[in-house]
Amino acid sequence: MSEPDRAQLQALEDIAVEVARSAARLIVDERPAGLGVARTKASATDIVTVMDQAAQDHLLARLGALAPDDAVLGEERGGRGGTSGLTWVVDPIDGTVNYLYELPAYAVSVAVVDGDPAVPGAWRPLAGAVVNPVSGECFRASRGGGAFRSVAGGPQRRLTLRAAPAHLGEALVATGFGYAASTRGEQAALLVDLLPRVRDLRRLGSAALDLCRLAAGEVDAYYERGLNAWDLAAGWLVATEAGAVVGGPGGRDEAPTSELLWACGPDLAACFGPLITGLARRHHGS
């Protein structure tokens, strides 16, 4: 398909916000008192709740009504093909463990992309939204239109990165960990190398919210391995539209993949990008 114009991108952004907010209400309002576990994924710590599936079913239904020609790819069971060349990638609850423990750091992430989200580097987000149902925060963006945050339906505020620290040693860095034991071992080894070189590290438990926190100026940088398209698409766009450099395992000119996503301000990218990609290569498979 041809590149969408500004009006089309804004319409896609509005759809992302509408369906993400709707699913966010569902996972809070209809949360069972004794929340059950429907099944597990790769390991016992990677939990999928009944509400994950219910929220994705809800997203599929809403997108079927609002964008019937578009494909949908979700984290949970279900999805559909499309004819428009666009694909909605949805994470019904990003931060499932936080949701289970009622920690207020989880979100619904919804983005629409062009290209094939199943092929690393072959797709880019066009519009997206990340909604934290507990805080009432809604982060939204579309390509070339800027990134914005509103709280509980209040006025929108344009997002810009915080001023870069003078040295990498003054940077507050966010990250996350995978569920498989082998992946966690690699991530721990990288962490040991990185921690002495930065101010401190934060682990919030939601990749989508980590990228939005970067966009809002609440951390200086972020990196993570093992992310899927639905984990990163909306947050990637929000961070980029707020001014961040978002790169992959090959550096700042490469799109993020499951091998590595890193993000920071342009001034920090010259030192953080090479450092984190080098450490990732060193510790991958270690």
C-alpha positions as CSV (number, residue, x, y, z in Angstrom):
1,M,0.0,0.0,0.0
2,S,1.1,3.6,-0.4
3,E,2.4,5.6,2.5
4,P,-0.6,6.8,4.6
5,D,-1.1,10.6,4.8
6,R,-1.4,12.6,8.0
7,A,-5.2,12.2,8.2
8,Q,-4.9,8.5,7.7
9,L,-2.2,8.1,10.3
10,Q,-4.3,10.2,12.8
11,A,-7.3,7.9,12.2
12,L,-5.1,4.8,12.8
13,E,-3.8,6.4,16.0
14,D,-7.3,7.2,17.2
15,I,-8.3,3.5,16.6
16,A,-5.3,2.3,18.6
17,V,-6.3,4.6,21.5
18,E,-9.9,3.6,21.4
19,V,-9.3,-0.2,21.4
20,A,-6.5,0.0,23.9
21,R,-8.5,2.0,26.4
22,S,-11.5,-0.4,25.9
23,A,-9.3,-3.5,26.7
24,A,-7.7,-1.7,29.6
25,R,-11.1,-1.1,31.2
26,L,-12.0,-4.8,30.6
27,I,-8.9,-6.2,32.4
28,V,-9.6,-4.1,35.5
29,D,-13.4,-4.1,35.6
30,E,-13.7,-7.9,34.8
31,R,-10.7,-9.2,36.7
32,P,-11.9,-12.3,38.6
33,A,-11.6,-12.2,42.4
34,G,-9.6,-15.5,42.2
35,L,-7.7,-15.0,39.0
36,G,-6.9,-18.3,37.4
37,V,-4.1,-19.4,35.2
38,A,-5.3,-20.8,31.8
39,R,-2.0,-22.3,30.7
40,T,1.8,-21.6,30.7
41,K,4.1,-20.7,27.9
42,A,7.8,-21.4,27.7
43,S,8.3,-21.9,31.4
44,A,6.4,-22.0,34.7
45,T,7.3,-18.3,35.3
46,D,5.8,-17.2,31.9
47,I,2.1,-17.1,33.0
48,V,-0.8,-16.6,30.7
49,T,-4.0,-15.7,32.6
50,V,-7.6,-16.1,31.5
51,M,-7.8,-12.4,31.3
52,D,-4.9,-12.3,28.7
53,Q,-7.0,-14.3,26.3
54,A,-10.3,-12.5,27.2
55,A,-8.6,-9.1,26.5
56,Q,-7.1,-10.3,23.2
57,D,-10.5,-11.7,22.1
58,H,-11.9,-8.2,22.9
59,L,-9.3,-6.5,20.9
60,L,-9.9,-8.8,17.9
61,A,-13.6,-8.0,18.1
62,R,-13.1,-4.2,18.3
63,L,-10.5,-4.2,15.5
64,G,-12.8,-6.4,13.4
65,A,-15.4,-3.7,13.7
66,L,-13.1,-0.7,13.2
67,A,-10.5,-2.0,10.8
68,P,-12.0,-5.1,9.1
69,D,-9.6,-5.2,6.2
70,D,-6.5,-5.3,8.4
71,A,-4.6,-8.3,9.7
72,V,-4.2,-8.8,13.5
73,L,-1.3,-10.5,15.3
74,G,-1.5,-11.0,19.0
75,E,0.5,-12.6,21.8
76,E,-2.3,-15.0,22.7
77,R,-4.3,-17.6,20.7
78,G,-6.2,-16.1,17.7
79,G,-5.6,-13.5,15.0
80,R,-6.6,-13.1,11.4
81,G,-5.3,-12.2,8.0
82,G,-6.1,-9.1,6.1
83,T,-6.1,-7.5,2.6
84,S,-5.0,-4.0,3.3
85,G,-1.3,-4.6,3.9
86,L,-1.6,-3.4,7.5
87,T,-1.3,-5.5,10.6
88,W,-2.3,-4.7,14.1
89,V,0.0,-6.1,16.7
90,V,-1.5,-6.3,20.1
91,D,-0.4,-7.3,23.6
92,P,-3.5,-7.6,25.8
93,I,-1.5,-7.4,29.0
94,D,2.1,-6.4,28.8
95,G,3.4,-7.1,32.3
96,T,1.3,-10.2,33.1
97,V,3.1,-11.1,36.3
98,N,2.6,-7.5,37.6
99,Y,-1.1,-7.9,36.7
100,L,-1.3,-11.2,38.7
101,Y,0.4,-9.6,41.7
102,E,-1.6,-6.4,41.3
103,L,1.5,-4.3,40.9
104,P,0.4,-1.1,39.0
105,A,2.9,-1.5,36.1
106,Y,1.1,-3.3,33.3
107,A,-0.5,-2.1,30.1
108,V,-2.4,-2.8,27.0
109,S,-0.2,-2.2,23.9
110,V,-1.8,-1.8,20.4
111,A,0.0,-0.8,17.2
112,V,-0.6,-0.9,13.5
113,V,2.4,-1.7,11.3
114,D,3.3,-1.8,7.6
115,G,5.4,-4.8,6.4
116,D,5.5,-8.3,7.9
117,P,5.9,-8.2,11.7
118,A,6.9,-11.9,11.6
119,V,10.1,-11.0,9.7
120,P,12.8,-9.2,11.7
121,G,13.6,-5.8,10.2
122,A,10.8,-6.0,7.6
123,W,8.2,-3.8,9.3
124,R,7.8,-0.4,11.0
125,P,5.0,0.9,13.3
126,L,2.7,3.5,11.9
127,A,0.5,4.3,14.9
128,G,0.0,3.0,18.4
129,A,-1.1,3.4,21.9
130,V,0.0,2.1,25.3
131,V,-2.6,2.3,28.2
132,N,-1.9,1.7,31.8
133,P,-5.4,1.0,33.3
134,V,-4.3,1.6,36.9
135,S,-2.6,5.0,36.5
136,G,-5.0,6.1,33.8
137,E,-2.0,7.0,31.5
138,C,-2.4,6.8,27.8
139,F,0.7,7.1,25.6
140,R,0.0,7.6,21.9
141,A,1.9,8.3,18.7
142,S,1.7,8.1,14.9
143,R,4.6,8.3,12.4
144,G,5.7,11.9,12.0
145,G,3.0,13.2,14.4
146,G,4.8,13.3,17.7
147,A,4.2,11.4,20.9
148,F,1.7,12.4,23.7
149,R,0.6,11.4,27.1
150,S,-2.7,12.0,28.9
151,V,-3.8,10.9,32.3
152,A,-7.3,9.7,33.1
153,G,-8.8,11.5,30.1
154,G,-7.1,14.8,30.9
155,P,-5.3,17.1,28.4
156,Q,-2.6,15.7,26.2
157,R,1.1,16.6,26.8
158,R,3.6,16.3,24.1
159,L,6.5,14.0,25.2
160,T,10.1,14.9,24.8
161,L,13.2,13.1,26.2
162,R,15.0,14.5,29.2
163,A,18.3,16.2,28.7
164,A,21.0,13.7,28.2
165,P,23.4,13.2,31.1
166,A,26.9,14.4,30.5
167,H,28.4,11.0,31.0
168,L,27.1,7.4,30.6
169,G,27.9,6.9,34.3
170,E,25.1,9.4,35.1
171,A,22.5,7.5,33.1
172,L,19.5,5.7,34.6
173,V,18.9,2.6,32.5
174,A,15.7,0.5,32.3
175,T,15.7,-3.2,31.3
176,G,13.7,-6.4,31.5
177,F,14.3,-10.1,31.7
178,G,13.1,-13.1,29.8
179,Y,11.4,-16.1,31.3
180,A,13.6,-18.9,30.1
181,A,16.4,-19.8,32.6
182,S,19.1,-19.8,29.8
183,T,18.1,-16.3,28.7
184,R,18.1,-15.0,32.2
185,G,21.6,-16.3,32.7
186,E,22.8,-14.3,29.7
187,Q,21.0,-11.2,30.8
188,A,22.5,-11.5,34.3
189,A,26.0,-11.7,32.9
190,L,25.4,-8.6,30.8
191,L,24.0,-6.8,33.8
192,V,27.1,-7.5,35.8
193,D,29.2,-5.8,33.1
194,L,26.8,-2.9,32.6
195,L,25.9,-1.9,36.2
196,P,29.3,-0.4,37.1
197,R,29.2,1.8,34.0
198,V,25.8,3.6,34.6
199,R,24.1,5.5,37.4
200,D,21.6,2.6,38.2
201,L,19.2,0.2,36.6
202,R,15.4,-0.1,36.8
203,R,13.3,-3.2,36.1
204,L,9.6,-2.3,35.9
205,G,8.2,-5.5,34.2
206,S,6.6,-4.0,31.1
207,A,8.6,-3.4,27.9
208,A,5.9,-1.1,26.5
209,L,5.9,1.0,29.6
210,D,9.7,1.1,29.8
211,L,9.8,2.6,26.3
212,C,7.1,5.1,27.2
213,R,9.0,6.1,30.4
214,L,12.0,6.8,28.2
215,A,9.8,9.0,26.0
216,A,8.4,10.8,29.1
217,G,11.9,11.6,30.4
218,E,11.7,9.3,33.4
219,V,14.7,7.1,32.4
220,D,17.7,7.9,30.2
221,A,18.0,4.6,28.3
222,Y,16.5,1.2,27.9
223,Y,17.5,-2.2,26.5
224,E,16.1,-5.7,26.4
225,R,16.5,-9.0,24.6
226,G,13.7,-11.4,23.7
227,L,11.0,-9.0,22.7
228,N,8.4,-9.8,20.2
229,A,6.6,-7.4,17.8
230,W,3.6,-7.0,20.1
231,D,5.9,-6.2,23.0
232,L,7.7,-3.3,21.3
233,A,5.8,-1.9,18.4
234,A,3.7,0.8,20.1
235,G,6.4,1.7,22.7
236,W,9.1,1.9,19.9
237,L,7.0,4.4,18.0
238,V,6.2,6.5,21.2
239,A,9.9,6.6,22.0
240,T,11.0,7.5,18.5
241,E,8.4,10.2,18.1
242,A,9.6,11.7,21.4
243,G,13.1,12.0,19.9
244,A,14.7,8.7,21.0
245,V,17.2,6.7,18.9
246,V,15.9,3.1,18.8
247,G,18.4,0.5,17.5
248,G,18.9,-3.2,17.2
249,P,21.8,-5.7,17.5
250,G,23.6,-4.2,14.5
251,G,23.5,-0.6,15.9
252,R,21.4,2.5,15.4
253,D,20.8,1.9,11.7
254,E,19.2,-1.5,12.3
255,A,15.6,-2.0,13.5
256,P,15.2,-3.8,16.8
257,T,14.6,-7.5,16.8
258,S,14.2,-10.3,19.4
259,E,18.0,-10.3,19.6
260,L,18.1,-6.8,21.0
261,L,16.3,-3.5,21.4
262,W,18.1,-0.5,22.8
263,A,16.9,3.1,23.0
264,C,18.1,6.4,24.3
265,G,18.5,10.1,23.4
266,P,20.6,11.1,20.4
267,D,23.4,12.5,22.5
268,L,23.7,9.3,24.6
269,A,23.4,7.0,21.6
270,A,27.1,7.4,20.5
271,C,28.3,5.7,23.7
272,F,25.3,3.6,24.9
273,G,24.5,2.0,21.5
274,P,28.0,0.5,20.9
275,L,28.3,-0.5,24.6
276,I,25.1,-2.4,24.8
277,T,25.4,-4.0,21.4
278,G,28.9,-5.1,22.2
279,L,27.9,-6.5,25.6
280,A,24.9,-8.3,24.0
281,R,27.2,-10.0,21.5
282,R,29.6,-11.0,24.2
283,H,27.1,-12.6,26.4
284,H,24.7,-14.1,23.9
285,G,25.1,-17.8,24.2
286,S,27.4,-17.5,27.2
